[in-house]
Amino acid sequence: MTTNRVVTATINGVETPLLVDTRMSLLEALRDAAGLTGTKEGCLTGDCGACTVILDGRPVDSCLVMAAEVEGAAITTVEGLARNGALHPVQQAFLDHAALQCGVCTPGFLVSAKALLDKNPAPTEEQIRYWLAGNLCRCTGYEKILSAVQDAARSLKTTR
């Protein structure tokens, strides 16, 4: 038996009511109920990081969070990184460093990197590697991703 309910969360700065099945994950709610398909489905076990979003300031695997639990929460997805038509510095750095290929893991890396830089605007290489350890990529290799995050940190430092 399914039970539907309305959950209201602030998604990418906009208060958004979502009609969700109580068995639905946040990943499913974002993709199916909110139409935000940038968050990708990878493993559905919280191992790959493709579905990472920022939930109340913390990066989480949205496949492991029940949609019914996000009432009143603030959620940032990859769609919420760009502002006023301008890419977030992390997004621009990923493009500049060719730190993406197939795109399945990229949204999770972008959101995780943003969460890191929000918390620590000048991370060391070791801190970046540790922070992104929950995100897996099969295509591009991690050096370009690491370089992109370091470049984004430098870019953000000059704009703060």
C-alpha positions as CSV (number, residue, x, y, z in Angstrom):
1,M,0.0,0.0,0.0
2,T,1.4,3.4,-1.0
3,T,0.9,6.5,1.0
4,N,1.4,9.8,-0.7
5,R,2.1,13.1,1.2
6,V,3.1,16.6,0.3
7,V,6.6,17.6,1.5
8,T,7.7,21.2,1.2
9,A,11.5,21.9,0.9
10,T,13.5,24.9,-0.3
11,I,15.2,23.5,-3.4
12,N,17.8,25.7,-5.0
13,G,16.4,28.7,-3.2
14,V,12.8,28.1,-4.1
15,E,10.2,26.8,-1.7
16,T,8.9,23.7,-3.5
17,P,6.0,21.4,-2.5
18,L,6.5,17.8,-3.7
19,L,3.9,15.1,-3.8
20,V,5.9,12.0,-2.7
21,D,5.3,8.4,-2.0
22,T,6.5,7.7,1.6
23,R,8.8,5.0,0.2
24,M,10.4,7.4,-2.3
25,S,14.0,8.4,-2.0
26,L,15.0,12.1,-2.2
27,L,16.8,11.1,-5.5
28,E,13.5,9.9,-7.0
29,A,11.6,13.0,-5.7
30,L,14.1,15.4,-7.2
31,R,14.2,13.6,-10.5
32,D,10.5,12.5,-10.8
33,A,8.5,15.0,-8.7
34,A,10.6,18.1,-9.1
35,G,11.9,17.4,-12.6
36,L,15.5,18.1,-11.6
37,T,17.3,15.5,-13.6
38,G,20.8,16.8,-13.0
39,T,21.2,14.6,-9.9
40,K,22.2,11.2,-11.3
41,E,21.3,7.7,-10.3
42,G,24.4,5.6,-9.9
43,C,24.6,2.7,-7.5
44,L,21.5,3.3,-5.3
45,T,23.6,2.1,-2.3
46,G,25.4,5.3,-1.4
47,D,28.7,4.1,-2.7
48,C,29.3,6.2,-5.9
49,G,28.3,9.8,-5.0
50,A,26.6,10.5,-8.3
51,C,23.4,11.5,-6.5
52,T,25.1,13.9,-4.0
53,V,23.1,17.0,-3.0
54,I,23.6,19.5,-0.3
55,L,20.9,19.0,2.4
56,D,20.9,21.7,5.1
57,G,24.5,22.5,4.4
58,R,25.8,18.9,4.3
59,P,26.5,16.8,1.3
60,V,24.4,13.6,1.3
61,D,23.7,10.7,-1.1
62,S,20.1,11.5,-2.0
63,C,19.5,7.8,-2.8
64,L,19.8,7.1,0.9
65,V,17.5,9.9,2.2
66,M,13.8,9.3,2.2
67,A,11.9,12.2,0.5
68,A,9.4,12.3,3.4
69,E,12.3,13.3,5.7
70,V,13.1,16.6,4.0
71,E,10.1,18.6,5.2
72,G,11.4,22.2,5.7
73,A,14.9,21.4,4.5
74,A,17.1,23.4,2.3
75,I,18.4,21.4,-0.7
76,T,20.9,22.4,-3.3
77,T,21.2,20.3,-6.5
78,V,23.6,20.7,-9.4
79,E,21.0,22.9,-11.1
80,G,21.3,25.3,-8.2
81,L,25.0,26.0,-8.5
82,A,24.9,28.5,-11.4
83,R,23.5,32.0,-10.6
84,N,22.0,34.5,-12.9
85,G,23.2,32.6,-16.0
86,A,26.8,32.4,-14.7
87,L,28.4,29.1,-13.9
88,H,29.6,28.6,-10.3
89,P,33.4,28.7,-10.2
90,V,33.5,24.9,-9.6
91,Q,31.5,24.3,-12.7
92,Q,33.7,26.6,-14.7
93,A,36.9,25.0,-13.4
94,F,35.6,21.5,-14.3
95,L,35.1,22.8,-17.9
96,D,38.5,24.5,-18.0
97,H,40.3,21.4,-16.7
98,A,38.3,18.9,-18.8
99,A,37.5,17.2,-15.5
100,L,34.5,15.4,-16.9
101,Q,33.6,12.9,-19.6
102,C,30.5,10.9,-19.6
103,G,28.8,13.1,-17.0
104,V,27.2,10.5,-14.7
105,C,29.5,11.3,-11.8
106,T,30.0,15.0,-12.6
107,P,27.0,16.5,-10.8
108,G,28.0,14.6,-7.6
109,F,31.6,15.9,-7.8
110,L,30.4,19.4,-8.5
111,V,28.0,19.5,-5.5
112,S,30.5,17.8,-3.2
113,A,33.3,20.3,-4.2
114,K,30.9,23.2,-3.6
115,A,30.1,21.9,-0.2
116,L,33.8,21.5,0.6
117,L,34.6,25.1,-0.6
118,D,31.6,26.5,1.4
119,K,33.1,24.8,4.5
120,N,36.8,25.3,3.8
121,P,37.6,27.9,1.1
122,A,41.3,27.0,1.1
123,P,41.5,23.2,1.3
124,T,44.8,21.3,0.9
125,E,45.2,18.6,-1.7
126,E,44.8,16.0,1.0
127,Q,41.6,17.6,2.3
128,I,40.1,17.7,-1.2
129,R,41.0,14.1,-1.8
130,Y,39.4,13.1,1.5
131,W,36.3,15.2,0.9
132,L,35.7,13.7,-2.6
133,A,36.5,10.1,-1.6
134,G,32.8,9.2,-1.6
135,N,32.6,10.2,-5.3
136,L,33.7,7.7,-7.9
137,C,34.5,8.2,-11.6
138,R,35.2,5.6,-14.1
139,C,36.1,7.8,-17.1
140,T,38.3,10.8,-16.4
141,G,40.7,10.1,-13.6
142,Y,41.0,12.1,-10.5
143,E,43.9,14.4,-11.2
144,K,41.9,16.7,-13.5
145,I,39.1,16.8,-10.9
146,L,41.6,17.7,-8.1
147,S,43.1,20.4,-10.3
148,A,39.6,21.8,-11.0
149,V,38.7,22.0,-7.3
150,Q,42.0,23.7,-6.5
151,D,41.5,26.2,-9.3
152,A,37.9,26.9,-8.1
153,A,39.2,27.5,-4.6
154,R,41.6,30.1,-5.9
155,S,38.9,31.7,-8.1
156,L,36.5,31.9,-5.1
157,K,39.3,33.4,-3.0
158,T,39.7,36.3,-5.4
159,T,35.9,37.0,-5.5
160,R,35.3,36.9,-1.7
